[in-house]
Amino acid sequence: LFGIRQTRSAEWQFSGMGRYRFAPTSRVAGFAVGSAFVWRDAAVIGYKVLPGKTLLDITQPFFGAKTFNVDAWIDYSRVLQRKRLRWEAQLRVQNVFDERNAKPWTALDDGTGGRFVEQRLLPNALGVSLSSKFMF
């Protein structure tokens, strides 16, 4: 259909990531810290139905909720064995603020022009992971 917004997809979103590696001469040489975030505008999750018909009124969408997520990490890197082996370790925290509110994902017209949320999307819980790897 022409002129219809795609459902379950944010029209606007902004993502960012930053990482800082400490100077090799500092007391915390080898460490780095970082963070990433994603903000998404409210997505279209359905449409009203034209009165007395079964056609969607694409000029009257139902919107979900705006979302915001933050991840953070700290990592350590060190060269071993005369620069033949590199060890890296990372501690990562996903969904830092543990945002667990279920967001509307699909909606139907309830017969009165209001929205009936048919499906909700539950974000992943706060997660912590530790990884380690050797590279040669």
C-alpha positions as CSV (number, residue, x, y, z in Angstrom):
1,L,0.0,0.0,0.0
2,F,1.2,3.5,-0.8
3,G,1.3,6.1,1.9
4,I,1.0,3.6,4.8
5,R,3.6,3.6,7.6
6,Q,5.3,0.4,8.3
7,T,4.1,-1.2,11.5
8,R,6.3,-2.2,14.4
9,S,9.2,-0.1,13.1
10,A,10.2,3.2,14.6
11,E,10.2,6.1,12.1
12,W,13.0,7.8,14.1
13,Q,15.8,6.3,16.1
14,F,19.1,7.4,17.5
15,S,22.0,5.1,18.5
16,G,25.3,6.0,20.0
17,M,28.4,4.3,21.4
18,G,31.4,5.6,23.2
19,R,34.6,4.0,24.4
20,Y,37.6,5.3,26.3
21,R,40.9,3.5,26.6
22,F,43.1,4.7,29.4
23,A,46.6,5.9,28.6
24,P,49.3,3.3,28.5
25,T,51.3,5.3,31.1
26,S,48.4,5.6,33.6
27,R,47.8,3.5,36.7
28,V,44.9,1.7,34.9
29,A,46.8,0.9,31.7
30,G,45.1,-1.8,29.6
31,F,41.6,-0.9,30.8
32,A,38.8,0.7,28.7
33,V,35.2,1.7,29.5
34,G,32.3,2.1,27.2
35,S,28.6,2.5,26.8
36,A,26.0,2.2,24.0
37,F,22.5,3.4,23.9
38,V,19.5,3.3,21.6
39,W,16.4,5.6,21.6
40,R,13.5,4.7,19.4
41,D,10.4,6.8,18.7
42,A,7.0,5.2,19.2
43,A,6.2,2.8,16.4
44,V,2.9,2.4,14.6
45,I,1.3,-0.8,16.0
46,G,-2.0,-0.7,14.1
47,Y,-4.7,1.4,12.5
48,K,-8.3,2.5,13.2
49,V,-10.9,1.0,10.9
50,L,-13.1,3.2,8.8
51,P,-16.6,3.4,10.4
52,G,-19.0,0.8,9.0
53,K,-16.2,-0.8,6.9
54,T,-13.4,-3.3,7.3
55,L,-10.8,-1.0,5.7
56,L,-8.0,0.5,7.7
57,D,-7.9,4.2,8.1
58,I,-4.2,4.9,7.4
59,T,-4.6,8.5,8.5
60,Q,-5.3,7.4,12.1
61,P,-2.5,5.1,13.3
62,F,-2.2,3.6,16.8
63,F,1.2,4.2,18.3
64,G,3.2,2.0,20.8
65,A,5.7,3.5,23.2
66,K,9.1,5.2,22.9
67,T,12.0,3.0,24.0
68,F,15.4,3.7,25.5
69,N,18.1,1.2,26.3
70,V,21.7,1.5,27.7
71,D,24.5,-1.1,27.8
72,A,27.9,-0.5,29.5
73,W,31.2,-2.4,29.7
74,I,34.7,-2.4,31.0
75,D,37.4,-4.3,29.3
76,Y,41.0,-5.2,29.9
77,S,43.7,-6.0,27.3
78,R,47.2,-7.2,27.8
79,V,50.0,-8.5,25.5
80,L,51.8,-11.6,26.7
81,Q,54.7,-13.8,25.6
82,R,56.8,-11.1,23.8
83,K,53.8,-9.8,21.8
84,R,52.9,-13.3,20.5
85,L,49.7,-13.6,22.6
86,R,47.0,-11.1,23.5
87,W,44.6,-11.6,26.4
88,E,41.3,-9.7,26.5
89,A,38.6,-9.8,29.1
90,Q,35.3,-7.9,29.2
91,L,32.5,-7.4,31.8
92,R,29.3,-6.3,30.0
93,V,26.0,-5.1,31.5
94,Q,23.0,-5.1,29.2
95,N,19.9,-3.1,29.9
96,V,21.6,-1.1,32.6
97,F,18.4,0.4,34.0
98,D,16.6,-2.9,33.9
99,E,13.7,-1.4,32.0
100,R,11.1,-4.3,32.1
101,N,7.9,-2.6,31.1
102,A,6.1,-4.6,28.4
103,K,5.6,-2.3,25.3
104,P,2.6,-2.5,23.0
105,W,3.6,-4.3,19.8
106,T,0.4,-4.8,17.8
107,A,-3.1,-3.3,18.2
108,L,-6.5,-3.6,16.6
109,D,-9.5,-1.3,16.5
110,D,-11.8,-2.3,19.4
111,G,-14.9,-1.4,17.4
112,T,-15.3,2.0,18.9
113,G,-12.2,3.6,17.3
114,G,-10.0,2.9,20.3
115,R,-7.0,0.6,20.4
116,F,-7.0,-2.9,21.7
117,V,-3.5,-4.0,22.4
118,E,-3.2,-7.6,21.0
119,Q,0.5,-8.2,21.7
120,R,3.1,-6.8,23.9
121,L,6.9,-7.0,23.7
122,L,8.9,-7.6,26.9
123,P,12.5,-6.3,26.9
124,N,15.3,-8.5,28.1
125,A,16.1,-8.2,31.7
126,L,19.3,-6.7,33.1
127,G,22.1,-9.1,32.1
128,V,25.7,-9.4,33.2
129,S,28.3,-11.3,31.2
130,L,32.0,-11.9,31.6
131,S,34.1,-13.0,28.6
132,S,37.7,-13.8,28.1
133,K,39.7,-14.6,25.0
134,F,43.3,-15.2,23.9
135,M,44.5,-14.2,20.4
136,F,47.7,-15.2,18.8
